[in-house]
Structures are given as structure tokens and as C-alpha cells.
Amino acid sequence: MTDQRRAQIVIGSTLVLSSLAVYFGFWGLERDRMEDLYRSGTWYFLLVALLLWLQKLTTFMPTLENARAAWCRHWPATATALLLVLLAFFASPPDYRILADETNLLGMAQAFYEERSCHNPTQALNFYHGIKRTISSVVDMRPAFYPFLTAAAHALTGYRPENAFLVNALAGFGILFLLYLLVHYWYGRFWGIAAMLLLASFPLFVLYMTSAGFETVNLLFAMILLSIAWRFIARPQAGGAELMFLTLPLLAQTRYESVLAVFCVIPLVIICLPKEEYDRLSWRTPLIPVLFLPVAWLRVITYSQQAFQVESIDQAFGLNHLWANLRNALPFFAGSEKAYGMVPLLAVMAIAGLIWLLSDLFSSRTAERKFRVFAGFAAAFFALHAAARFAYFWGDLRLQYTSRLGVIFLPLLACLSIYLLRQLANVAGFSRNWAPLLAVLLMINGWPVAGQNMAVRDIFYFREFKTVREFLQQHYPNPKGYILVSDISNLYLPFRYSAVSPSWVELNSDEVARSLEKGTWQRLLVVQKINIATGQPVAGSEMPARFTLKPLYHSQLSPEKLIRISVYEPQYNEMQKSNNPQITPIPPIFAED
């Protein structure tokens, strides 16, 4: 078979499979069938996608001799990136901040680890020695790659929710080092290290690197794609194009809108890849569209007003949101409030750097073609991300639970600031040694914002979750002896609590009472939101009257509501206490079918 004929088959197969993937991703299957396939198949789609990506990535690894030379050159940057990550974790201790997003991601990782199933458990009961029954679960709207990586950490190190912080720490290190490499390619090692320091000076970056959300992993794969794109533009080869294509399914499953990177990569390949290189595309290329099926299924399954938290699904996205959120983004990026986690000086420097860069790019004497092409690619990439995020109903970056949407733009601000500083050093004679010193001073000034959780500490669920967990860790550290009852039971499941909702207890009150009497559990611990004005539980927190609750603790979390933690313990007579066995059978309602 000639190379030309082979290229025709590869491209033709890619187009056919792309059409089939679009059809079966959006219209060709019933919604229930999509949900079944998404639950049972996403783990394996991600496993194959990651395997193909890693296998292709290894073809770009340097030889042993070149690796040694690279280490000798880049070890200062490696050490700096590692030091920055360690300092960030000391300055801003890891915490679960954006709730219930982060605990939902932990729940998905737990389901991946235990069942190889992509769902978010919402109610579950734990019995003896790891025996567990999931009472209810949902397909969560959050993409699955970050939970997949967390589940991989569980598999390698043992199950613990804190593995989410390990994943984000590694991702943060990767982001810093990739930014260094990009800037190093352009301006040299000094400016690469300075770029790392400037990026790390953003409290917003530190805050989410030390959280359990997917923003840091999303930024990592965005940086990976940008790095591969730069290499491809400098040396347009089929291998580089294929590596970009293989990165897309992984990037698309870190955050929803990152799938739009497809519309940047395909034009880039069409423009830059020489005709003879198409003959070198491998069998991996036709498989790539199939790897996007979970992305499409997830959108169809979760495209609802409940998932997007709007009154009508038509409100979820719109141009009216775009203009309003763009206006609101200006004070956010300018750091008009400390809680935004931005650096006002770097915002001004980035604008000045952008103006200077555009002036240089449009000067034919100073701009090479590869710089122009990469600038266009990066501009399209960030513009599409901005459009998708700002067109969203909840796209106001000033809100505490949406400030994370600004994380992906931080490397861009750092690079533009570096461009300004470098030009000032080259043209105006400023000493370049001011750049790292400036970054360190900005860290000293800004990192307390992250350390105090200023960007998220007013979120009600954040405060409720911390209050309840601190109480449980102090007074009921062993979760095996009780059932935790809460209207947000899904927040507690990743921490191995048996957790159900008050409504479930009401529907199954006889069986719950019987299990308590038999000693399957010793007590119910009930978390209720109380209306301060009436002193009564709010809707969704009411418990059946047969369970007489004894209040243990309460804490006011807002002007209107407080959290009350109560206990219910069955009354045993002396004969029941003496005859109560150490190990009791599982009540029928809790047993597996």
C-alpha cells in the first residue's frame, strides 16, 4: 500500500468515525442507554485515552544522554517549581473549598476506585469490613478525568480523600515547569524562572492548587496542549499533530468548555502540517473521535435546569450573560477586592505587555511566522474559553464559587507581564534582576489571601461542612457506629461516613429503628438547618417524630440559619443490652438484592 493511499484511508476513517461519534453521542441512543454506557464505560474510555496519549508522548522523550544534559540545564527550574509547591501548601493548607463540587468529585473518584463506575453516590451505608451499599447515586455534570486521576492515586497509595490534594500538587508542579519551558524556549532560563514566580504570586493559583477541585488539572492539560502546539508550529510533523489530537479528549474531560480547543487544533493542523506529513498519520488518529463519546453523553444526560442551577435551561447560556460577565471580569482581574485572589500590579503590567506584544507582532521586522501563528492559536484558545465561561449564567468571576473560572487565564497574565519586563530590560535598560524580586514581594503581599481562604470562606456549604466535620472528628471520630443524617449527605460519603437524607429516613423509619435496636448501628447523628426566626428545621431537614432528638451542638452560619447537630439513641432494657450480639445480621432493607 502506498503512503498516499494509506493517508487517504486514515483520513477517510477519521471522518467516518467522527460522523458516527457525533450521531451516537447526541442523537443515536436513548438517554437511558447513554446513561448506562456513561456509567459503565467512562472508566475504560479514559483508560484507553490515557494509554494512547502516554504511548505517543514517549516517542518524544529524549535519549538518556540528552536527558542528562536537559537535567543539568533545567534542574534549577525543577527545584524552584518544587519549592514553590511546597511553600504554597505550607502557606495555604489543603482544604475542601468549593462545595459541593469538590466532594462530588471525590465521590466520583470513590465510585471509580470501588466499582469502576462513573457516578456520584448521594446516599450510602457502610457495614462490616468494607461491605457497602449505595442507596442512591446520580450522573454528575462534572467531567470525569480528574476523578479518574484521583482514583488512580487511590489505587497506588490506598484510599484516602486527601489523594485529591496529591493530584493537584503534582498538577501545580507540572503547570509551573511547563510555563518555565515555554518562556525558556522564547527568552531563556532566567525569564522562564521569573515567569514561574509571577504565576505562583497569584493567590488564586495557590488557593486552587491546594484544593480538591479540577481547575488545576484543567490548567495543566491546557498548558500541555499549548506546549505541544508550540513544538508543532516550530516543527510541523505528523507525530506532533497526533499528540495534540490525543490530548484533546483528556483536556475535554477536565472542564466542560475545554472541548472547544478542538476548534483551535484542527485549523492549526490544516494550516501548518505539510502535505507529505499526512502520510505519516497512524492508526491512532481514527480512534480519537470515538474517545469523545463520554463528553457528548455527559452533556446530553446532564443538560437540565437542575444541573445548571437555573430556573429555565434557556437561561444557562446567552449573549446577555457574556456582556454582563465581561464587565464584571474587569474589576476581578484588576483585583479590586483582596478576596478575588488577583494581583493588581500584574493586571496593569499584562495590559501594557499585550499592547507592546501586538505592536511587535505586527512589525514584520521583529516577528517570525511561528510566533505569529502561536500567538493566533493562543488567542483563539483563550478567547473561546473566555466566551464559554462568560456566556454562562454563573460566569461572574466576582462570585466566591466562580472565581475559579479565572484560573486558566493566569499563565497568560504571567507571560504578558514577563514580555513587558523583558522589553523594559532590553530597551529601557531596567535591570532584569528586579523581576524575581518583584515576584517574591508579590507573594509575601498576596499569599495571606489564600492562607485565610478569603476567596471562599463565605460559601455556606463550605462553612457547614467544616463545622460538621470538626465536630465529628472531635466527638465521634469512628464513623462505623452511627448513621449521619443530612440533607447534603453526598458531601460526607467520600470520608467513609454512612450518610442518608432525612427524607430517606422518613420513608424507611421502621427498618431504621429496627436496625438501631438490633445494634447494626448505635445511633443517628442528625445535621439540620434551623430557621433562626422560627426555631424550626427548614424544608428538607425535618426528621420523623418517632426519633426523639437530643441536641448536641449548634452554630450560626448565616443571619437566617444555624446548624444544629443532634443525636438519637435507642433505649435498651437491661436484657437487650446483655443479649445484644457483637455481630448482627444486616437488616433486609439494607441487604443486597
ZIRACOR-V465636 format. One line per field, one symbol per residue. ss: DSSP state (2 for helix, 1 for strand, 0 for the rest). burial: # if it has 9 or more other C-alpha atoms within 8 Angstrom, else .. Layout:
ss->???
burial->???
//
This chain:
ss->00222222222222222222222222000022222222222222222222222222220000022222222222222222222222222220000000002222222222222220000111111100000111111100000022222222222220000022222222222222222222222220222222222222002222222000002222222222222222222200022222222222222200022222222222222222002222220002222222222222222222002222000022201022222222222222200002220002222222222222222220000000222222222222222222222201000000000022222222222222222222222222000002222222222222222220000000022222222222222220002221111000022220000111022222202222222222000011111111100000100000000000011111110000111111110000022222200000000000000
burial->.....##..##.###.##..######..#....##.#######.##..##.##..##.........#.........##.###.##..##.###..####..############..############.....###.#.##..#############.......###.###.##############..###.###########################################..##########################..##..##...#...#####..####################.#..#.#..#.####..###.##.##.######.#.#####.#########.##..##.....#...####..##.###.##.#######.####.#.####.##.##.#############.........##..##.##..######.#######..####.##..##......#########.######..#######.##..#.######################....##..###.......#..#..#...########.#...............##......
//
